[in-house]
Every structure is written in structure tokens, then in C-alpha cells.
Amino acid sequence: MIDRRTILGASLALPLAAKAAAQTAQPVPGGERLTPWPPREHFRLWPGRAPGARATLPTYAPSMNGRPDLRELWLRGVSDPEVGVFRPARPNGTAVLSIPGGGYGFVSIENEGIDVAKALNPAGITVFALAYRLPGEGWDNPQDVPLQDAQRAMRLIRANAARYGIDPAKLGICGFSAGGHLAGSLTVAHDDPVYKPIDAADRQSARPAFTGLIYPVTNIAAMTREGSGQPDGPMTVYRRYNIPLGVTPQTPPVFLAHSVDDPVCPVDQSLEMLAACRRAKVPVEAHLFERGGHGWGALHSPMDSPQRLWTELFRRWIGEHV
């Protein structure tokens, strides 16, 4: 189980917080080698400085974290967001933009990005892993910064679909924890004008064909009420980034997976999204696991644990919707 010691959403330009994870990340041993990032094939999101850049940019700070037997790469200080491309040996045209979590305080790029590719590539799915900017690291309009990057990533992937050997109509997303919140935001606000178009790629749709939300945050205000101890933020912004409120009959199909015993992001966050999809008659599938905690990503749960099956369930579900 990955640690989520960074409080959830504390830097989303909103005073968000979640309960700390049970485990504390171990300090990095001297000389520990970083997991390679980005992969050989990758692309930048913005041709120049990203929207909202200030004179001083964040300092890039990748680090290895987690239990001694389960180290993984986290990213902080992303100022030049990029997407890693992971191609399957036998592509079937389907693609997933994987959006890692990290409480909007870091990007869990290995557990919820690189490892997602390892799990889905064998099924023929091309995976794009998003290293996005963190809102609390000094940007104008910080509440929109992650969504800017997610929208732009979807548009660039679609604009270059032929290069990647994918069907643009079969491009979906999968987000984890705070990355699940970002994936949900993209799902319901894919056409919100959060940045000025800069090239032809921005004429592409950012709408996902399908959405996977894995132990996601969906209702920011509820997370704050559940004991952060911090003052309330602007309710207009809370409401805008309340994902269930944005669900309509036009929302793409949604897949949910969550542990009932999650100590960081309560299962109610997925249940609220499930209810919203049912009310709007949006196709939705939910898998609730009795145990597992938070942050199991694609490969971090034990081989014999039920939640280890979510990637296969997700793959089969995708096949029913694209």
C-alpha cells in the first residue's frame, strides 16, 4: 500500500486535506537510483512555458519513496509537464491516459503510471502516463492547472493518433486518488475553457471515451468536512470541482474501484459518483473490495488479493464500451 502522507488536495488552491495514510514514506537511502523517467518515447504538453507560469518556476525534484521492499518514483516540481508513451507489442487501437495520484502534492508516476502500462500493455492497450503540474507550486489560476494539462494531453494524443497507432474514438482515461479527481474533472469538464488554444491540436476534443476512477476523490467539500481541521474554501470552486454534480446523461461510461477500508479517501467518494451516474443513466460499473487500504495502483497489492484483479476487470469493461 502506497503512502499518502501528503494531505489530499492541500495544494489545489483550496484548503483540502485527507486523513494521513497509515504508513510513512521511508527516507531515500544515499545513492538510491531513480526509476527512469520519462521513458524513451514521450512528449511535452506545451511548446513554451505552461499557462500561468510565473517568473520563478518550481524546482524539479524526483525521489524514490515507499517501503524498503516496494520503492517507487514520485515527482514534485514539474514545470514542463510531459506524457510518457508505452506501446504494447500488439496494439488493438485502444488507449488510456493514466493520471497518477499523490494528493496534489506529488505525482505517483511509477505506481499509477508506469505500472499501469505494465498491466494494460499485454492486453493490446496503449498507455500514456501523465506527469502533470501541481497546483500549489506557484502558478496563476492554480485550481485549473491540473485540468489544463489533462485537457492538453488528450488533445495532443488525438491529434497524433495515427503516429501512436490508436483509434481516437477509443481513447479513455484512468485516474487514481487525487488523479482520480483530475480524471473525474476531465470527464465532466473536458470542454471547459481553462486555457487559450495555442495550436491546431486544441481543436481536438478532450472528452474521454470512457473513464476509470480508482479510489478517487470526487467530492472535494466532503473530504474537507471529514476532519481536515482547515477552514472552508470558496464554495464556488468546491462546487465546480465536485465531480458527481457535473454528471449528465452525456457523461462517458464510468468504471469505479475502491477498498471499503480505505483510510485516506473514504469509499463514500466512489459511492457518491456511482449514485450520480445511476441518476443520470450513465453506464457505470463499480467494484468494492473489503480490504486493501489506499494506493494499491496496478501492481502494489499482493498477487492473491482481490483488488489485484481490477486491471483485468477494467480491461474487459473497456471492451464492452469501445
C-alpha atoms as one frame of an Amber mdcrd trajectory, in Angstrom:
protein
   0.000   0.000   0.000   1.482   3.356  -1.041   1.690   6.133   1.491  -0.419
   9.238   1.043   1.189  11.259   3.826   0.880  14.425   1.780  -2.593  15.649
   2.665  -5.015  15.212  -0.138  -5.548  18.283  -2.219  -3.743  20.578   0.218
  -2.300  22.498  -2.700  -5.309  22.658  -5.019  -5.623  26.384  -4.238  -8.238
  25.117  -1.805  -7.711  24.151   1.853  -8.293  20.456   1.210  -6.955  17.685
   3.367  -7.452  13.983   3.865  -6.541  11.623   6.654  -2.886  10.660   6.568
  -2.111   7.174   5.317  -1.210   4.553   7.868   2.361   4.145   6.627   5.034
   6.813   6.384   7.295   7.006   3.350  10.806   5.864   4.137  13.694   8.288
   3.614  15.692   7.807   0.434  18.888   5.837   1.091  22.050   7.551  -0.050
  22.801   6.890  -3.684  19.499   5.180  -4.452  18.923   5.035  -8.181  15.776
   6.662  -9.524  13.369   4.746 -11.708  13.935   6.140 -15.224  11.510   8.892
 -16.214  10.466   9.940 -18.775  10.572   6.852 -20.979  12.388   6.988 -24.309
   9.168   7.899 -26.092   7.443  10.902 -24.588   6.179  14.347 -25.493   5.885
  17.764 -23.890   2.460  19.322 -23.450   3.277  22.956 -24.074   5.562  24.415
 -26.778   6.750  27.168 -24.426   6.019  27.890 -20.806   2.876  26.293 -19.457
  -0.174  28.500 -18.801   0.052  30.518 -15.611   3.839  30.280 -15.372   5.460
  32.878 -13.150   8.985  34.282 -13.269  10.261  31.572 -10.915   9.362  28.017
 -11.841   9.172  25.063  -9.451  12.367  23.084  -8.915  12.075  19.596 -10.345
  12.503  17.054  -7.550  12.003  13.361  -8.379  12.522  10.948  -5.498  12.147
   7.310  -4.533   9.664   6.638  -1.737   7.705   3.904  -0.010   8.528   0.787
   1.953  12.065  -0.586   1.676  10.726  -3.558  -0.290   8.442  -1.501  -2.520
  10.218   1.640  -3.633   8.649   3.870  -6.277   9.225   7.131  -8.095   7.387
  10.302  -7.106   7.627  13.597  -8.968   7.482  17.088  -7.500   8.294  20.418
  -9.075   7.005  19.565 -12.540   7.210  22.776 -14.575   7.373  21.237 -18.060
   4.602  18.608 -17.973   5.001  15.631 -20.246   3.412  12.359 -21.230   5.225
   9.037 -21.319   4.197   6.711 -24.146   4.051   2.957 -23.521   3.228   0.895
 -26.590   2.012  -2.715 -26.500   3.597  -5.387 -28.660   0.264  -5.968 -30.410
  -1.816  -2.776 -30.250  -5.574  -3.081 -30.649  -6.249   0.633 -31.160  -7.482
   1.277 -27.623  -5.587   3.771 -25.465  -5.668   5.002 -21.867  -4.299   8.222
 -20.423  -3.212   7.218 -16.911  -3.385  10.022 -14.344  -1.441   9.268 -11.143
  -2.408  10.487  -7.717  -0.377  11.923  -4.884  -2.722  14.266  -3.043  -1.880
  17.087  -5.483   1.382  17.223  -3.525   3.369  14.806  -5.693   2.780  12.651
  -8.775   2.908   8.897  -8.132   4.212   8.295 -11.641   5.513   4.755 -11.123
   2.768   3.032  -9.135  -0.076   4.719 -11.010   1.505   5.408 -14.377   4.420
   3.196 -15.395   2.920   0.159 -13.654  -0.457   0.765 -15.302   1.282   0.388
 -18.646   2.858  -2.876 -17.478  -0.603  -4.168 -16.575  -2.529  -2.983 -19.665
   0.035  -3.240 -22.468  -0.219  -7.062 -22.635  -3.918  -6.632 -23.497  -3.010
  -4.501 -26.528  -3.822  -1.183 -24.843  -1.502   1.755 -25.464  -0.893   3.675
 -22.243   0.025   7.328 -21.890   1.213   8.329 -18.394   0.685  11.970 -17.417
   3.249  13.892 -15.360   1.183  16.978 -14.594   1.832  20.212 -12.732   0.887
  20.535  -9.076  -1.372  23.478  -8.244   0.397  24.538  -5.063   3.787  25.075
  -6.660   3.366  28.647  -7.854   1.014  29.035 -10.818  -1.620  31.562 -11.733
  -5.171  30.156 -11.562  -3.779  27.183  -9.639  -7.120  25.403  -9.284  -7.181
  24.927 -13.080  -3.551  23.893 -13.615  -4.026  20.080 -13.471  -7.093  20.255
 -15.736  -5.166  22.379 -18.240  -2.554  19.646 -18.509  -5.092  16.825 -18.721
  -7.118  18.534 -21.458  -3.998  19.349 -23.448  -2.714  15.774 -23.145  -5.958
  14.343 -24.534  -5.952  16.768 -27.443  -2.336  16.085 -28.368  -2.860  12.328
 -28.230  -5.882  12.578 -30.515  -4.073  14.944 -32.886  -1.291  12.370 -33.226
  -3.409   9.217 -33.112  -2.014   7.888 -36.393   1.544   8.212 -35.084   0.673
   6.190 -32.000  -1.405   3.604 -33.847  -4.555   4.255 -31.857  -8.185   4.955
 -32.662  -9.005   8.456 -31.341 -12.557   7.250 -30.648 -11.117   4.615 -28.288
  -9.086   6.942 -26.066 -10.115   6.828 -22.418  -8.641   7.765 -19.066  -7.880
   6.172 -15.718  -7.135   8.212 -12.593  -6.085   7.320  -9.063  -6.875   9.123
  -5.790  -6.213  12.827  -6.487  -5.512  11.719 -10.060  -8.988  10.223  -9.924
 -10.269  13.658  -9.029  -8.407  15.069 -12.028  -9.749  12.282 -14.257 -13.258
  12.996 -12.982 -12.769  16.697 -13.637 -11.705  15.913 -17.185 -14.723  13.648
 -17.598 -17.279  16.306 -16.685 -15.316  19.436 -17.690 -13.427  18.300 -20.782
 -14.593  21.309 -22.772 -14.291  23.958 -20.055 -12.138  26.835 -21.404  -9.335
  26.635 -18.848  -6.597  27.783 -21.247  -6.370  29.697 -24.503  -5.934  27.486
 -27.602  -2.373  27.628 -28.886  -2.302  25.420 -31.992  -4.318  23.087 -34.216
  -4.250  20.297 -31.628  -6.519  22.368 -29.417  -9.324  21.912 -31.933  -9.448
  18.262 -30.875 -11.904  17.049 -28.262 -10.582  16.318 -24.775 -13.592  14.122
 -23.952 -12.624  10.602 -22.862 -14.425   7.692 -24.486 -14.521   6.019 -21.060
 -13.328   6.802 -17.548 -11.750   4.649 -14.861 -11.716   6.094 -11.335  -9.627
   4.104  -8.864 -10.035   5.028  -5.155 -10.861   8.543  -6.388 -11.656  11.798
  -4.696 -14.891  13.009  -6.270 -16.407  15.489  -3.787 -13.824  17.977  -2.541
 -16.089  19.615   0.016 -16.903  16.278   1.644 -13.212  15.479   2.018 -12.659
  18.815   3.759 -15.578  18.289   6.107 -14.251  14.904   7.142 -11.792  16.307
   9.625  -9.106  18.249   7.831  -9.215  20.885  10.529  -8.710  23.559   7.913
 -11.040  26.482   7.157 -13.620  26.207   4.447 -12.554  27.258   0.960 -14.552
  29.161  -1.651 -17.695  27.121  -2.131 -17.996  28.203  -5.764 -14.707  26.447
  -6.501 -15.662  23.438  -4.384 -18.866  23.132  -6.360 -17.120  23.458  -9.696
 -14.764  20.615  -8.844 -17.452  18.415  -7.284 -17.460  15.650  -9.893 -20.831
  13.990  -9.121 -22.575  17.353  -9.525 -21.247  17.554 -13.073 -22.546  14.173
 -14.220 -25.139  14.379 -17.024 -26.641  11.859 -19.439 -23.811  12.830 -21.824
 -21.083  11.759 -19.378 -18.884   8.915 -20.714 -19.184   5.431 -19.171 -17.548
   5.190 -15.740 -15.668   2.356 -14.019 -15.041   2.548 -10.249 -12.791   0.520
  -7.941 -12.288   1.218  -4.240 -11.447  -0.505  -0.955 -14.118  -0.277   1.714
 -11.415   0.121   4.389  -9.621   2.980   2.599  -8.322   5.237   5.438  -7.348
   8.143   3.173 -10.159   8.501   0.670 -13.420   7.076   2.041 -15.336   4.661
  -0.160 -18.236   7.126   0.023 -16.402   9.144  -2.617 -16.952   6.352  -5.137
 -20.440   5.609  -3.864 -21.443   9.223  -4.475 -20.156   9.001  -8.040 -21.956
   5.703  -8.536 -25.225   7.260  -7.393 -24.756  10.269  -9.671 -24.152   8.031
 -12.686 -27.213   5.955 -11.892 -29.391   9.050 -11.588 -28.177  10.304 -14.975
 -28.426   6.806 -16.510 -24.721   6.851 -17.359 -23.282   3.343 -17.849 -21.348
   2.593 -14.662 -19.622  -0.391 -13.081 -18.267  -0.474  -9.536 -16.009  -2.930
  -7.714 -15.725  -2.544  -3.928 -13.093  -4.598  -2.136 -13.450  -5.403   1.541
  -9.793  -4.710   2.319  -6.821  -3.128   0.612  -6.477   0.349   2.026  -5.344
   3.102  -0.304  -2.872   3.453  -3.132  -2.607  -0.103  -4.472  -2.160   1.122
  -8.017  -1.726  -1.505 -10.693   0.840  -3.821  -9.117   1.261  -2.884  -5.450
  -1.314  -5.230  -3.963  -0.417  -8.857  -3.159  -0.772 -11.266  -6.065  -3.549
 -13.187  -4.306  -5.564 -10.134  -3.216  -8.941  -9.456  -4.854  -8.082  -5.851
  -5.761  -5.167  -7.122  -7.875  -7.861  -8.152 -10.381  -9.078  -4.627 -11.089
  -6.926  -4.144 -14.196  -8.383  -7.269 -15.793 -11.898  -6.203 -14.837 -11.189
  -2.748 -16.273  -9.811  -4.224 -19.489 -12.899  -6.383 -20.013 -15.187  -3.466
 -19.200 -13.414  -1.281 -21.752 -14.054  -3.958 -24.354 -17.798  -3.583 -23.750
 -17.763   0.173 -24.378 -15.402   0.871 -27.280
